[in-house]
Amino acid sequence: MLLNIIVANVLVGLIGAIGAYGIVSFFISKRSKLMYLVSFAAGALVAVSFFDLLPEAIAAQGDLMKTMGYFVAGFVFFLLIEKSFFYYHCHDTQCTNHASSKLIIFGDSVHNFLDGVAIAASFLAGPGVGIFTTLAIIIHEIPQEVGDFGVLIHNGYSKKKALLYNLFSALAAVAGGVLAFYALNKLEAYIPYVLAITAGGFVYIATVDILPKIHHDSDTRLKISAQSIVFILGVVLLWALGKYMGE
């Protein structure tokens, strides 16, 4: 059973990262095209937060106000992390880009960890449930990884470096799966709070870091309108995938 959990999480990480690498490679010839991926990333992060992470947290915890409190705490937590990155690690004009990249990697690692926990729990419920859950997470993971990959490329990372960091963050899923296999009963009570905090962090990244960059780099109304459509596409696609997985 443990081997199944590890293999499933490795597959999710590899397919998500390599799939994103291939898709993004078609978009990076021009900066203007890359901004559409950044817009998609913002929409995907907002959708994942409000249509996936928060509903799961509320359903598991059962207290709306308490869950929203952790959501706000996550927003503030990521703000403090970014200010820390900005102050201690950046000394040039690209500081905010460096900080948002670190937040993307950190937030994606937490999300992947929780995916690993979900995969472990599903395999413990039965092999069929585990396989279905793994496939659903892969379908959900690729568009989100595409958005994250686009942000890293936009912030100056090479394709190879962005791929390496995405693969590194994917290891968190394996860690989550293994840890959940041995201590799921102890971890289960904390999962709703981590989900809510992660949702708050993703909303912070989308609204405070990514969207202002989109507005700053869009010099025509046509570009603004097109990027808004791509943002909405990110929201709708992740909403549709979340609804599919919930059925």
C-alpha positions as CSV (number, residue, x, y, z in Angstrom):
1,M,0.0,0.0,0.0
2,L,2.8,2.4,0.9
3,L,4.5,1.8,-2.4
4,N,1.2,2.5,-4.3
5,I,1.0,5.9,-2.4
6,I,4.6,6.8,-3.3
7,V,4.2,5.8,-6.9
8,A,1.0,7.8,-7.3
9,N,2.5,10.9,-5.8
10,V,5.6,10.7,-7.9
11,L,3.4,10.3,-11.0
12,V,1.3,13.4,-10.1
13,G,4.5,15.5,-9.6
14,L,6.2,14.3,-12.8
15,I,3.2,14.6,-15.0
16,G,2.2,18.0,-13.6
17,A,5.7,19.5,-13.8
18,I,6.7,18.0,-17.2
19,G,3.3,18.8,-18.7
20,A,3.6,22.4,-17.6
21,Y,7.1,22.6,-18.9
22,G,6.0,21.4,-22.4
23,I,3.0,23.8,-22.5
24,V,4.9,26.8,-21.3
25,S,7.7,26.2,-23.8
26,F,5.2,27.2,-26.5
27,F,4.5,30.6,-24.9
28,I,7.9,32.0,-23.9
29,S,9.2,33.2,-27.3
30,K,7.6,36.6,-26.5
31,R,7.0,38.3,-23.3
32,S,3.6,39.5,-24.3
33,K,2.5,35.8,-24.8
34,L,4.0,34.9,-21.4
35,M,1.7,37.5,-19.7
36,Y,-1.3,35.5,-20.7
37,L,0.1,32.5,-18.7
38,V,0.6,34.9,-15.8
39,S,-3.0,36.0,-16.1
40,F,-4.1,32.4,-16.2
41,A,-2.1,31.7,-13.1
42,A,-3.9,34.5,-11.2
43,G,-7.3,33.1,-12.2
44,A,-6.2,29.5,-11.4
45,L,-5.0,30.5,-7.9
46,V,-8.2,32.4,-7.1
47,A,-10.3,29.4,-8.3
48,V,-8.3,26.8,-6.4
49,S,-8.7,28.8,-3.3
50,F,-12.4,29.5,-3.4
51,F,-13.7,26.4,-5.2
52,D,-11.4,23.8,-3.9
53,L,-9.4,24.5,-0.7
54,L,-11.9,26.7,1.2
55,P,-14.9,24.4,0.6
56,E,-12.9,21.4,1.7
57,A,-11.7,23.2,4.8
58,I,-15.3,24.4,5.7
59,A,-16.7,20.9,5.1
60,A,-14.1,19.3,7.2
61,Q,-14.0,21.8,10.0
62,G,-17.7,22.7,10.2
63,D,-17.2,26.2,11.5
64,L,-17.4,28.9,8.7
65,M,-16.1,31.8,10.8
66,K,-13.2,29.9,12.3
67,T,-12.2,28.6,8.8
68,M,-12.4,32.2,7.4
69,G,-10.3,33.4,10.3
70,Y,-7.5,30.9,9.2
71,F,-8.0,32.1,5.6
72,V,-7.3,35.7,6.6
73,A,-4.4,34.5,8.8
74,G,-3.0,32.8,5.7
75,F,-3.3,36.0,3.7
76,V,-1.4,37.9,6.4
77,F,1.1,35.1,6.8
78,F,2.1,35.2,3.2
79,L,2.3,39.0,3.4
80,L,4.8,38.7,6.2
81,I,6.7,36.0,4.4
82,E,7.0,38.2,1.3
83,K,8.2,41.2,3.3
84,S,10.8,39.0,4.9
85,F,12.0,37.8,1.5
86,F,12.0,41.4,0.3
87,Y,14.0,42.7,3.2
88,Y,16.5,40.0,3.7
89,H,17.1,38.5,0.2
90,C,16.6,41.2,-2.4
91,H,18.8,44.1,-3.2
92,D,17.8,45.2,-6.7
93,T,14.8,46.5,-8.7
94,Q,13.4,43.0,-9.2
95,C,12.8,42.3,-5.5
96,T,9.1,41.9,-5.7
97,N,9.5,39.4,-8.5
98,H,11.9,37.3,-6.5
99,A,9.6,37.4,-3.5
100,S,6.5,36.3,-5.4
101,S,8.5,33.5,-7.0
102,K,9.4,32.2,-3.5
103,L,5.8,32.5,-2.4
104,I,4.6,30.5,-5.4
105,I,7.1,27.7,-4.7
106,F,6.2,27.7,-0.9
107,G,2.5,27.8,-1.5
108,D,2.7,25.1,-4.2
109,S,4.7,22.9,-1.9
110,V,2.1,23.1,0.8
111,H,-0.6,22.4,-1.7
112,N,1.3,19.4,-3.0
113,F,1.8,18.1,0.5
114,L,-2.0,18.2,1.1
115,D,-2.5,16.4,-2.3
116,G,-0.1,13.7,-1.0
117,V,-2.2,13.4,2.2
118,A,-5.4,13.1,0.1
119,I,-3.9,10.4,-2.1
120,A,-2.7,8.4,0.9
121,A,-6.2,8.6,2.5
122,S,-7.9,7.5,-0.7
123,F,-5.6,4.5,-1.1
124,L,-6.2,3.5,2.5
125,A,-9.9,3.6,1.6
126,G,-9.3,1.2,-1.3
127,P,-7.2,0.8,-4.5
128,G,-9.9,1.9,-6.8
129,V,-10.6,5.0,-4.8
130,G,-6.9,5.7,-4.8
131,I,-6.5,5.4,-8.5
132,F,-9.5,7.6,-9.2
133,T,-8.3,10.3,-6.8
134,T,-4.8,10.2,-8.3
135,L,-6.2,10.7,-11.9
136,A,-8.4,13.6,-10.6
137,I,-5.5,15.3,-9.0
138,I,-3.4,15.0,-12.1
139,I,-6.2,16.6,-14.2
140,H,-6.4,19.4,-11.6
141,E,-2.7,19.8,-11.2
142,I,-1.6,20.4,-14.8
143,P,-3.3,23.8,-15.4
144,Q,-2.3,25.0,-12.0
145,E,1.3,24.0,-12.6
146,V,1.2,25.8,-16.0
147,G,0.2,29.0,-14.3
148,D,2.9,28.6,-11.6
149,F,5.5,27.8,-14.2
150,G,4.5,30.9,-16.2
151,V,5.0,33.1,-13.2
152,L,8.5,31.7,-12.5
153,I,9.5,32.3,-16.1
154,H,8.1,35.8,-16.1
155,N,10.1,36.5,-13.0
156,G,13.4,35.6,-14.7
157,Y,13.8,31.9,-14.0
158,S,15.1,29.8,-16.8
159,K,12.9,26.9,-18.0
160,K,15.3,24.4,-16.5
161,K,15.4,26.2,-13.2
162,A,11.6,26.6,-13.1
163,L,11.2,22.9,-13.9
164,L,13.7,22.0,-11.1
165,Y,11.8,24.0,-8.5
166,N,8.5,22.6,-9.6
167,L,9.9,19.1,-9.3
168,F,11.3,20.0,-5.9
169,S,8.0,21.2,-4.7
170,A,6.4,18.0,-6.0
171,L,8.5,16.1,-3.5
172,A,6.2,17.6,-0.8
173,A,3.4,15.4,-2.1
174,V,5.5,12.3,-1.5
175,A,6.3,13.5,2.0
176,G,2.7,14.2,2.6
177,G,1.7,10.7,1.4
178,V,4.3,8.9,3.5
179,L,3.5,10.9,6.6
180,A,-0.2,10.4,6.2
181,F,0.2,6.7,5.8
182,Y,1.8,6.5,9.2
183,A,0.0,9.2,11.1
184,L,-3.3,10.0,9.2
185,N,-5.4,10.0,12.4
186,K,-3.2,12.5,14.1
187,L,-2.9,14.8,11.0
188,E,-6.5,14.7,10.0
189,A,-7.6,17.3,12.6
190,Y,-5.1,19.9,11.3
191,I,-5.9,19.5,7.6
192,P,-8.8,22.0,7.5
193,Y,-6.7,24.8,9.0
194,V,-3.8,24.2,6.6
195,L,-6.2,24.2,3.7
196,A,-7.6,27.6,4.8
197,I,-4.2,29.1,5.4
198,T,-3.0,27.9,1.9
199,A,-6.1,29.4,0.3
200,G,-5.4,32.7,1.9
201,G,-1.8,32.6,0.7
202,F,-2.9,31.8,-2.9
203,V,-5.4,34.7,-2.9
204,Y,-2.6,36.9,-1.6
205,I,-0.2,35.9,-4.4
206,A,-2.9,36.3,-7.1
207,T,-4.3,39.7,-5.9
208,V,-1.3,41.4,-4.4
209,D,1.6,40.1,-6.5
210,I,0.4,38.9,-9.9
211,L,-2.6,41.1,-10.9
212,P,-0.6,44.4,-10.3
213,K,2.1,43.1,-12.6
214,I,-0.4,42.3,-15.3
215,H,-1.8,45.8,-15.1
216,H,1.7,47.3,-15.1
217,D,2.8,45.4,-18.2
218,S,-0.4,45.8,-20.2
219,D,0.1,49.0,-22.2
220,T,-3.1,48.8,-24.4
221,R,-6.8,48.3,-23.7
222,L,-6.7,45.3,-26.1
223,K,-4.1,43.5,-24.0
224,I,-5.9,44.3,-20.8
225,S,-9.1,42.9,-22.2
226,A,-7.4,39.8,-23.6
227,Q,-5.6,39.1,-20.4
228,S,-8.8,39.6,-18.4
229,I,-10.4,36.9,-20.6
230,V,-7.5,34.6,-19.9
231,F,-7.8,35.3,-16.1
232,I,-11.5,34.4,-16.3
233,L,-10.6,31.2,-18.3
234,G,-8.3,30.2,-15.5
235,V,-11.1,30.7,-13.0
236,V,-13.7,28.8,-15.1
237,L,-11.4,25.9,-16.0
238,L,-10.3,25.2,-12.4
239,W,-13.9,25.6,-11.2
240,A,-15.0,23.0,-13.8
241,L,-12.3,20.6,-12.8
242,G,-13.1,21.1,-9.1
243,K,-16.8,20.4,-9.8
244,Y,-15.9,17.3,-11.8
245,M,-13.7,15.9,-9.1
246,G,-16.4,16.6,-6.5
247,E,-19.0,14.5,-8.3
